[in-house]
Amino acid sequence: MTNSSDIQFSVDGPIGRMHLTKEKSLNSLTQAMCLGMHEHLKKWAVDDAIHAVVVTAEGQRAFCAGGDVIQVSTAGQQDPVAAREFFHVEYAMDLAIADFPKPYICLIDGIVMGGGVGISVNGRYRIMSEHIMAAMPETGIGLLPDVGATSFLNKCPGRIGLYLGLTGARLDAADALYARFATHLVSRDKQPALLDALIAADYGDDDFAAVDALLEDFHEPPGPSKLQARHADIDRLFADNDVEAIVAALEADGSDLAKEALAAFSHMSPTSLKLTAKQITDNPGISVKDALILEHRLVSQVLLRHEFYEGIRAALIDKDRSPKWQPATLADVTPEYIDAHFESLGDGELVLD
């Protein structure tokens, strides 16, 4: 086993294992962790003895609550161009997960947000317990849904991806299955037995068929999904691509869903809301690779501006929960300002192999 204080890599029979061990900080991803995961994926992809990769995490509170955004914020305030390197490394890992030629299986328990969604939803098998809480809350810290979200949020049913990206709404296991964040539900107390079964399995000449058969045996039916029950209303209220039009629809509606969405919007960066709406609605059907290249462009622009640093300060450093967004209102965020974030970085564009 390759050990560090943050992640452990090992081989257990036919399984390559990655185990996040940064429990006290909710298994948040560092640049070194992303590099290590990418390197092992490249190695295991061509190792005939490895039939599948399984990702797990220490503790029951969180699978992975995202990237280490405090460190990125600190670095970005000193050198925003150099701070892009974290995202370059993270996104290269996310693409390696999406393109991995063997079964890539995440056993997810507890919180899974942001970068944690990136290391799971981009993979083939996302096994969530009944205790998960999934979200993409980036608009609340002056960022935008990334790690391939432009692709995977567009794969959600109807307008649900736009709703999740804008509001940062939290999903339980049934919701995660409905939104296609999860592929299977296996309860917390049965996940160790599933891991044992994956290690003991006879993979024959079809690794995916072997995993599919095991998961069919372990999968448990979810309870009712609140997200599914609200699907038609989400499609109706989030039908427009313009954030101000969505706000107007919500204000005119008055339902619990509308009130919750408006309450969420009141805490979000107006710039992030408009970036997210354009990012998602302009790119239906985008590939994971192209999504990551676009998101790198957007994040690189965000690192040059105020919002992200203010969002991290208010949420995670001073914790006053009172960010001073600039611009302060949706009306102040012009189309020209948003379009500038989408401009090519030239030689600074992300190149992914």
Sine and cosine of phi, psi and omega as CSV:
sin_phi,cos_phi,sin_psi,cos_psi,sin_omega,cos_omega
0.00,0.00,0.70,-0.71,0.12,-0.99
-1.00,-0.01,0.88,-0.48,-0.13,-0.99
-0.95,-0.31,0.59,-0.81,0.25,-0.97
-0.55,-0.84,0.07,-1.00,0.00,-1.00
-0.96,0.27,-0.19,0.98,-0.12,-0.99
-0.92,-0.40,-0.48,0.88,-0.07,-1.00
-0.40,-0.92,0.56,-0.83,0.04,-1.00
-0.85,-0.53,0.67,-0.75,0.06,-1.00
-0.89,-0.46,0.69,-0.73,0.01,-1.00
-0.44,-0.90,0.21,-0.98,0.12,-0.99
-0.87,-0.50,0.80,-0.60,-0.02,-1.00
-0.81,-0.58,1.00,-0.09,-0.08,-1.00
0.89,0.46,-0.83,-0.55,-0.04,-1.00
-1.00,0.06,0.11,0.99,-0.15,-0.99
-0.93,-0.36,0.79,-0.61,0.24,-0.97
-1.00,0.07,0.77,-0.63,-0.09,-1.00
-0.90,-0.45,0.67,-0.74,0.16,-0.99
-0.84,-0.54,0.82,-0.57,-0.06,-1.00
-0.79,-0.61,0.92,-0.39,0.01,-1.00
-0.96,0.28,0.77,-0.64,-0.12,-0.99
-0.83,-0.56,0.37,0.93,-0.03,-1.00
-0.99,-0.14,0.79,0.61,-0.20,-0.98
-0.86,0.51,-0.65,0.76,-0.09,-1.00
-0.91,0.42,-0.43,0.90,0.06,-1.00
-0.94,-0.34,0.54,0.84,0.10,-1.00
0.85,0.53,0.55,0.84,0.05,-1.00
0.82,0.57,0.58,0.81,0.02,-1.00
-0.92,0.40,0.55,-0.83,-0.13,-0.99
-1.00,0.08,0.75,-0.66,0.16,-0.99
-0.98,-0.21,0.20,-0.98,0.04,-1.00
-0.88,0.48,-0.64,0.77,-0.01,-1.00
-0.90,0.43,-0.63,0.78,0.04,-1.00
-0.89,0.45,-0.69,0.72,0.01,-1.00
-0.89,0.45,-0.67,0.74,0.05,-1.00
-0.88,0.48,-0.71,0.71,-0.01,-1.00
-0.89,0.46,-0.68,0.73,0.03,-1.00
-0.89,0.46,-0.68,0.73,-0.01,-1.00
-0.89,0.45,-0.71,0.70,-0.02,-1.00
-0.88,0.47,-0.67,0.74,0.00,-1.00
-0.94,0.35,-0.59,0.81,0.07,-1.00
-0.88,0.47,-0.67,0.74,0.03,-1.00
-0.89,0.46,-0.66,0.75,-0.02,-1.00
-0.93,0.37,-0.72,0.69,-0.06,-1.00
-0.95,0.30,-0.42,0.91,0.01,-1.00
-0.88,0.48,-0.49,0.87,-0.06,-1.00
-0.94,-0.35,0.16,0.99,0.02,-1.00
-0.99,-0.10,0.93,-0.36,-0.07,-1.00
-0.91,0.42,-0.31,0.95,0.01,-1.00
-0.98,0.20,-0.29,0.96,-0.01,-1.00
-0.99,-0.12,0.85,-0.52,-0.02,-1.00
-0.97,-0.24,-0.30,0.95,0.01,-1.00
-0.30,-0.95,0.33,-0.94,0.08,-1.00
-0.87,-0.49,0.71,-0.71,0.03,-1.00
-0.85,-0.52,0.76,-0.65,0.03,-1.00
-0.94,-0.35,0.79,-0.62,0.03,-1.00
-0.74,-0.68,0.07,-1.00,-0.02,-1.00
-0.58,-0.82,0.49,-0.87,0.00,-1.00
-0.97,0.26,0.69,-0.72,0.09,-1.00
1.00,0.07,0.24,-0.97,-0.03,-1.00
-0.97,-0.25,-0.13,0.99,-0.06,-1.00
-0.97,0.26,-0.65,0.76,-0.08,-1.00
-0.51,-0.86,0.70,-0.72,0.24,-0.97
-0.96,0.28,-0.82,0.57,0.09,-1.00
-0.22,-0.98,0.88,-0.47,-0.08,-1.00
-1.00,0.04,0.11,0.99,0.06,-1.00
0.81,-0.59,-0.23,-0.97,0.06,-1.00
-0.99,0.16,0.27,-0.96,0.02,-1.00
-0.98,0.19,0.98,0.20,-0.16,-0.99
-0.96,0.29,-0.40,0.92,0.07,-1.00
-0.90,0.43,-0.70,0.72,0.02,-1.00
-0.90,0.44,-0.66,0.75,0.01,-1.00
-0.90,0.43,-0.65,0.76,0.02,-1.00
-0.89,0.46,-0.69,0.72,0.02,-1.00
-0.88,0.48,-0.72,0.70,0.00,-1.00
-0.91,0.41,-0.64,0.77,-0.06,-1.00
-0.92,0.40,-0.54,0.84,0.03,-1.00
-0.94,0.33,-0.39,0.92,0.05,-1.00
-1.00,0.04,-0.66,0.75,-0.03,-1.00
-0.41,-0.91,1.00,-0.03,-0.08,-1.00
-0.89,0.46,-0.49,0.87,0.02,-1.00
-0.94,0.33,-0.70,0.71,0.03,-1.00
-0.90,0.43,-0.53,0.85,-0.02,-1.00
-0.92,0.39,-0.30,0.95,0.08,-1.00
-0.87,0.49,-0.40,0.91,-0.12,-0.99
-0.86,0.51,-0.60,0.80,0.04,-1.00
-0.84,0.54,-0.74,0.67,-0.04,-1.00
-0.92,0.39,-0.60,0.80,0.06,-1.00
-0.85,0.52,-0.75,0.66,-0.02,-1.00
-0.91,0.42,-0.70,0.71,-0.01,-1.00
-0.90,0.44,-0.70,0.72,-0.05,-1.00
-0.94,0.34,-0.57,0.82,0.08,-1.00
-0.88,0.47,-0.64,0.76,0.08,-1.00
-0.90,0.44,-0.70,0.71,0.00,-1.00
-0.86,0.51,-0.64,0.77,0.03,-1.00
-0.93,0.38,-0.62,0.78,0.05,-1.00
-0.88,0.48,-0.58,0.81,0.07,-1.00
-0.92,0.40,-0.73,0.68,-0.03,-1.00
-0.88,0.47,-0.57,0.82,-0.07,-1.00
-0.99,-0.11,0.07,1.00,-0.10,-1.00
-0.88,0.48,0.78,-0.63,-0.16,-0.99
-0.99,0.12,-0.01,1.00,0.00,-1.00
-0.84,-0.54,0.19,-0.98,0.04,-1.00
-0.85,0.53,0.80,-0.60,0.06,-1.00
-0.89,-0.45,0.89,-0.46,-0.23,-0.97
-0.81,-0.58,0.84,-0.54,0.09,-1.00
-0.96,-0.29,0.79,-0.61,0.13,-0.99
-0.98,-0.18,0.96,-0.30,-0.24,-0.97
-0.93,-0.36,0.78,-0.63,0.03,-1.00
-0.63,-0.77,0.72,-0.69,0.02,-1.00
1.00,0.05,-0.45,-0.89,-0.08,-1.00
-0.95,0.33,0.71,-0.70,0.14,-0.99
-0.65,-0.76,0.94,-0.35,-0.08,-1.00
-0.66,-0.75,0.41,-0.91,0.16,-0.99
0.78,0.62,-0.87,-0.49,0.00,-1.00
-0.86,0.51,-0.45,0.89,0.09,-1.00
-0.92,0.38,-0.59,0.81,0.12,-0.99
-0.91,0.41,-0.60,0.80,0.02,-1.00
-0.87,0.50,-0.68,0.74,-0.04,-1.00
-0.98,0.18,-0.10,0.99,0.02,-1.00
-0.92,-0.39,-0.83,0.56,-0.13,-0.99
-0.92,0.40,-0.45,0.89,0.07,-1.00
-0.96,0.28,-0.20,0.98,0.01,-1.00
-1.00,-0.02,0.13,-0.99,-0.11,-0.99
-0.96,0.28,-0.67,0.74,-0.13,-0.99
-0.85,-0.53,0.87,-0.49,0.01,-1.00
-0.88,-0.48,0.98,-0.18,-0.10,-0.99
-0.99,-0.15,0.94,-0.33,-0.07,-1.00
-0.95,-0.32,0.58,-0.82,0.04,-1.00
-1.00,0.07,0.09,-1.00,0.04,-1.00
-0.96,0.29,-0.10,0.99,-0.05,-1.00
-0.96,-0.30,0.28,0.96,-0.04,-1.00
-0.98,0.19,0.40,-0.92,0.22,-0.98
-0.68,-0.73,0.94,-0.35,-0.06,-1.00
-0.95,-0.33,0.59,-0.80,0.02,-1.00
-0.26,-0.97,0.38,-0.93,0.18,-0.98
-0.86,-0.51,1.00,0.04,-0.18,-0.98
-1.00,-0.09,0.35,0.94,-0.20,-0.98
-0.89,0.46,-0.50,0.87,-0.02,-1.00
-0.89,0.45,-0.34,0.94,0.02,-1.00
-0.99,0.15,-0.17,0.98,0.06,-1.00
-0.88,-0.48,0.36,0.93,0.06,-1.00
0.96,0.28,0.36,0.93,0.00,-1.00
-0.91,-0.41,-0.54,-0.84,0.03,-1.00
-0.40,-0.92,0.41,-0.91,0.00,-1.00
-0.87,0.48,0.84,-0.54,-0.06,-1.00
-0.78,-0.62,-0.57,-0.82,-0.04,-1.00
0.77,0.64,0.57,0.82,-0.01,-1.00
1.00,-0.07,0.11,0.99,-0.08,-1.00
-0.88,0.47,-0.49,0.87,0.04,-1.00
-0.85,0.53,-0.51,0.86,0.06,-1.00
-1.00,0.09,-0.81,0.58,-0.16,-0.99
-0.97,0.26,-0.45,0.89,0.09,-1.00
-0.94,0.34,-0.49,0.87,0.07,-1.00
-0.96,0.28,-0.20,0.98,0.05,-1.00
-1.00,-0.03,-0.12,0.99,0.08,-1.00
-0.93,0.37,0.42,-0.91,0.01,-1.00
-0.89,0.45,0.65,-0.76,0.11,-0.99
0.81,0.59,-0.75,-0.67,-0.02,-1.00
-0.99,-0.13,0.26,0.97,-0.06,-1.00
-0.90,0.44,-0.61,0.79,0.01,-1.00
-0.88,0.47,-0.67,0.74,0.06,-1.00
-0.89,0.45,-0.70,0.72,0.04,-1.00
-0.85,0.53,-0.73,0.69,-0.02,-1.00
-0.92,0.39,-0.66,0.75,-0.02,-1.00
-0.91,0.40,-0.61,0.80,-0.02,-1.00
-0.98,0.21,-0.70,0.72,-0.14,-0.99
-1.00,-0.02,-0.34,0.94,-0.12,-0.99
0.92,0.38,0.40,0.92,-0.06,-1.00
-0.83,0.56,0.58,-0.81,-0.04,-1.00
-1.00,-0.02,0.64,-0.77,-0.04,-1.00
-0.92,-0.40,0.66,-0.75,0.21,-0.98
-1.00,-0.04,-0.12,-0.99,-0.11,-0.99
-0.89,0.46,-0.70,0.72,0.00,-1.00
-0.90,0.44,-0.65,0.76,0.04,-1.00
-0.91,0.42,-0.66,0.75,-0.02,-1.00
-0.89,0.45,-0.61,0.79,0.08,-1.00
-0.91,0.42,-0.68,0.73,-0.03,-1.00
-0.92,0.40,-0.61,0.79,-0.01,-1.00
-0.98,0.18,-0.08,1.00,0.00,-1.00
0.96,0.29,0.31,0.95,0.18,-0.98
-0.96,0.30,-0.59,0.81,0.02,-1.00
-0.94,-0.33,0.49,-0.87,0.12,-0.99
-0.97,-0.24,-0.44,0.90,-0.05,-1.00
-0.55,-0.83,0.42,-0.91,0.14,-0.99
-0.92,-0.40,0.87,-0.50,0.11,-0.99
-0.74,-0.67,0.85,-0.53,-0.13,-0.99
-0.89,0.45,0.37,-0.93,-0.06,-1.00
-0.80,0.60,-0.69,0.72,-0.09,-1.00
-0.97,0.25,-0.21,0.98,0.02,-1.00
-0.97,-0.22,-0.17,0.99,-0.01,-1.00
-0.90,0.44,-0.62,0.78,0.07,-1.00
-0.87,0.50,-0.62,0.79,0.03,-1.00
-0.92,0.39,-0.59,0.81,0.07,-1.00
-0.90,0.44,-0.68,0.73,0.04,-1.00
-0.87,0.49,-0.70,0.71,0.04,-1.00
-0.87,0.50,-0.65,0.76,-0.01,-1.00
-0.92,0.39,-0.61,0.80,0.04,-1.00
-0.91,0.42,-0.60,0.80,0.02,-1.00
-0.94,0.34,-0.60,0.80,-0.08,-1.00
-1.00,0.04,-0.12,0.99,-0.14,-0.99
-0.92,0.40,0.49,-0.87,0.17,-0.99
-1.00,-0.07,0.94,-0.33,-0.11,-0.99
-0.99,0.10,-0.26,0.97,0.03,-1.00
0.80,0.60,-0.70,-0.72,-0.01,-1.00
-0.95,-0.32,0.24,0.97,0.01,-1.00
-0.61,-0.79,1.00,-0.05,-0.05,-1.00
-0.87,0.49,-0.66,0.75,-0.06,-1.00
-0.93,0.37,-0.63,0.77,0.02,-1.00
-0.90,0.45,-0.62,0.78,0.01,-1.00
-0.90,0.43,-0.69,0.72,0.01,-1.00
-0.92,0.38,-0.68,0.74,0.02,-1.00
-0.84,0.54,-0.67,0.74,-0.02,-1.00
-0.91,0.42,-0.68,0.74,0.03,-1.00
-0.89,0.46,-0.71,0.70,-0.06,-1.00
-0.93,0.38,-0.51,0.86,0.07,-1.00
-0.89,0.46,-0.59,0.81,0.02,-1.00
-0.95,0.30,-0.58,0.82,-0.11,-0.99
-1.00,-0.02,-0.39,0.92,-0.09,-1.00
-0.87,0.49,0.68,-0.73,0.01,-1.00
-0.91,-0.42,0.63,-0.78,0.00,-1.00
-0.92,0.39,0.70,-0.72,0.02,-1.00
-0.98,0.19,0.29,-0.96,0.16,-0.99
-0.97,0.24,-0.14,-0.99,-0.01,-1.00
-0.91,0.42,0.59,-0.81,0.01,-1.00
-0.98,-0.18,0.86,-0.51,0.08,-1.00
-0.89,0.45,-0.59,0.81,0.01,-1.00
-0.89,0.46,-0.69,0.73,0.03,-1.00
-0.89,0.46,-0.66,0.75,0.01,-1.00
-0.89,0.45,-0.47,0.88,-0.03,-1.00
-1.00,-0.10,0.01,1.00,-0.15,-0.99
-0.82,0.57,-0.76,0.66,-0.05,-1.00
-0.88,0.47,-0.65,0.76,0.01,-1.00
-0.93,0.37,-0.61,0.79,0.06,-1.00
-0.89,0.46,-0.71,0.70,0.02,-1.00
-0.86,0.51,-0.63,0.78,-0.03,-1.00
-0.95,0.30,-0.72,0.69,-0.11,-0.99
-0.98,0.21,-0.44,0.90,-0.01,-1.00
-0.95,-0.32,0.47,0.88,-0.07,-1.00
-0.94,0.34,-0.50,0.87,-0.06,-1.00
-0.99,0.11,0.47,-0.88,0.07,-1.00
-1.00,0.08,-0.20,0.98,-0.05,-1.00
-1.00,-0.08,0.79,-0.62,-0.09,-1.00
-0.90,0.44,-0.66,0.75,-0.01,-1.00
-0.90,0.44,-0.56,0.83,0.06,-1.00
-0.93,0.37,-0.61,0.80,0.07,-1.00
-0.89,0.45,-0.71,0.71,0.03,-1.00
-0.86,0.51,-0.68,0.73,0.02,-1.00
-0.88,0.47,-0.66,0.75,0.03,-1.00
-0.90,0.43,-0.65,0.76,0.02,-1.00
-0.91,0.41,-0.69,0.73,-0.02,-1.00
-0.91,0.42,-0.56,0.83,0.00,-1.00
-0.97,0.23,-0.34,0.94,-0.12,-0.99
-0.99,0.12,-0.81,0.58,0.05,-1.00
0.99,0.17,0.06,1.00,0.02,-1.00
-0.96,0.28,0.18,-0.98,0.06,-1.00
-0.86,0.51,-0.67,0.74,0.04,-1.00
-0.85,0.52,-0.72,0.69,-0.01,-1.00
-0.90,0.44,-0.69,0.73,0.00,-1.00
-0.90,0.44,-0.65,0.76,0.02,-1.00
-0.91,0.42,-0.67,0.74,0.00,-1.00
-0.91,0.41,-0.67,0.74,0.02,-1.00
-0.90,0.43,-0.63,0.78,0.05,-1.00
-0.89,0.45,-0.64,0.77,0.05,-1.00
-0.90,0.43,-0.72,0.70,-0.01,-1.00
-0.85,0.53,-0.54,0.84,-0.07,-1.00
-0.90,0.43,-0.32,0.95,0.00,-1.00
-0.99,-0.17,-0.20,0.98,-0.15,-0.99
-1.00,0.04,0.43,-0.90,0.11,-0.99
-0.92,0.39,0.83,-0.56,0.06,-1.00
-0.84,0.54,-0.62,0.79,0.05,-1.00
-0.89,0.45,-0.72,0.70,-0.01,-1.00
-0.88,0.47,-0.63,0.78,0.02,-1.00
-0.88,0.48,-0.71,0.71,-0.03,-1.00
-0.95,0.30,-0.59,0.80,0.09,-1.00
-0.87,0.49,-0.71,0.70,-0.06,-1.00
-0.90,0.43,-0.68,0.73,0.01,-1.00
-0.87,0.49,-0.71,0.71,0.00,-1.00
-0.93,0.37,-0.68,0.73,-0.01,-1.00
-0.83,0.55,-0.71,0.71,-0.07,-1.00
-0.98,0.18,-0.75,0.66,-0.14,-0.99
-0.97,0.26,-0.38,0.92,0.03,-1.00
-0.99,0.14,-0.13,0.99,-0.20,-0.98
-0.74,-0.68,0.77,0.64,0.08,-1.00
-0.91,0.42,0.65,-0.76,0.06,-1.00
0.97,0.23,0.14,0.99,-0.02,-1.00
-0.91,0.41,0.59,-0.81,0.03,-1.00
-0.96,0.27,0.31,-0.95,0.05,-1.00
-0.87,0.50,-0.69,0.72,-0.02,-1.00
-0.87,0.49,-0.75,0.66,-0.02,-1.00
-0.92,0.38,-0.54,0.84,0.07,-1.00
-0.89,0.47,-0.70,0.71,-0.02,-1.00
-0.91,0.41,-0.62,0.79,0.05,-1.00
-0.90,0.43,-0.70,0.72,0.04,-1.00
-0.89,0.46,-0.72,0.70,-0.04,-1.00
-0.91,0.43,-0.58,0.82,0.08,-1.00
-0.89,0.46,-0.65,0.76,0.04,-1.00
-0.88,0.48,-0.72,0.69,-0.02,-1.00
-0.92,0.40,-0.72,0.70,0.00,-1.00
-0.89,0.45,-0.62,0.78,0.02,-1.00
-0.87,0.49,-0.63,0.78,0.06,-1.00
-0.94,0.34,-0.64,0.77,0.02,-1.00
-0.87,0.49,-0.63,0.78,-0.02,-1.00
-0.90,0.43,-0.32,0.95,0.02,-1.00
-1.00,0.05,-0.09,1.00,-0.13,-0.99
-0.86,-0.51,-0.16,-0.99,-0.20,-0.98
-0.99,0.11,-0.61,0.79,-0.33,-0.94
-0.85,0.53,-0.76,0.64,-0.09,-1.00
-0.87,0.49,-0.71,0.70,-0.04,-1.00
-0.91,0.41,-0.62,0.79,0.05,-1.00
-0.94,0.35,-0.63,0.77,0.02,-1.00
-0.89,0.45,-0.68,0.73,0.03,-1.00
-0.92,0.39,-0.65,0.76,0.04,-1.00
-0.84,0.53,-0.77,0.64,-0.10,-1.00
-0.94,0.34,-0.58,0.82,-0.09,-1.00
-1.00,0.02,-0.61,0.79,-0.23,-0.97
-0.82,-0.57,-0.29,0.96,-0.03,-1.00
-0.97,-0.25,-0.95,0.32,0.07,-1.00
-0.97,0.24,-0.46,0.89,0.05,-1.00
0.86,0.52,0.56,0.83,0.05,-1.00
-1.00,0.08,-0.16,0.99,0.03,-1.00
0.83,0.56,0.48,0.88,-0.01,-1.00
-0.77,-0.64,0.92,0.39,-0.02,-1.00
-0.92,0.40,0.59,-0.80,0.06,-1.00
-0.97,-0.23,1.00,0.03,-0.08,-1.00
-0.95,0.30,0.57,-0.82,0.06,-1.00
-0.69,-0.72,0.93,-0.38,-0.02,1.00
-0.91,0.42,0.41,-0.91,-0.17,-0.99
-1.00,0.02,-0.34,0.94,-0.04,-1.00
-0.73,-0.68,0.33,-0.94,0.05,-1.00
-0.86,0.50,-0.62,0.78,-0.02,-1.00
-0.90,0.44,-0.46,0.89,-0.02,-1.00
-0.99,0.16,-0.23,0.97,-0.02,-1.00
-1.00,-0.01,0.97,-0.24,-0.11,-0.99
-0.99,0.14,0.41,-0.91,0.09,-1.00
-0.84,0.54,-0.58,0.81,0.00,-1.00
-0.90,0.43,-0.63,0.78,0.02,-1.00
-0.91,0.42,-0.68,0.74,0.03,-1.00
-0.91,0.41,-0.72,0.70,-0.03,-1.00
-0.86,0.52,-0.55,0.84,-0.01,-1.00
-0.88,0.47,-0.49,0.87,0.02,-1.00
-0.93,0.36,-0.40,0.92,-0.08,-1.00
-1.00,-0.04,-0.01,1.00,-0.02,-1.00
-0.94,0.33,0.56,-0.83,-0.02,-1.00
-0.85,0.52,0.57,-0.82,0.07,-1.00
-1.00,0.02,0.03,1.00,-0.02,-1.00
0.90,0.43,-0.83,-0.56,0.01,-1.00
-0.91,0.41,-0.24,0.97,0.00,-1.00
-1.00,0.03,0.01,1.00,0.01,-1.00
-0.89,0.46,0.56,-0.83,0.01,-1.00
-0.94,0.34,0.76,-0.66,0.08,-1.00
-0.92,-0.39,0.86,-0.51,0.00,-1.00
-0.90,-0.45,0.75,-0.66,0.01,-1.00
-0.97,0.25,0.00,0.00,0.00,0.00
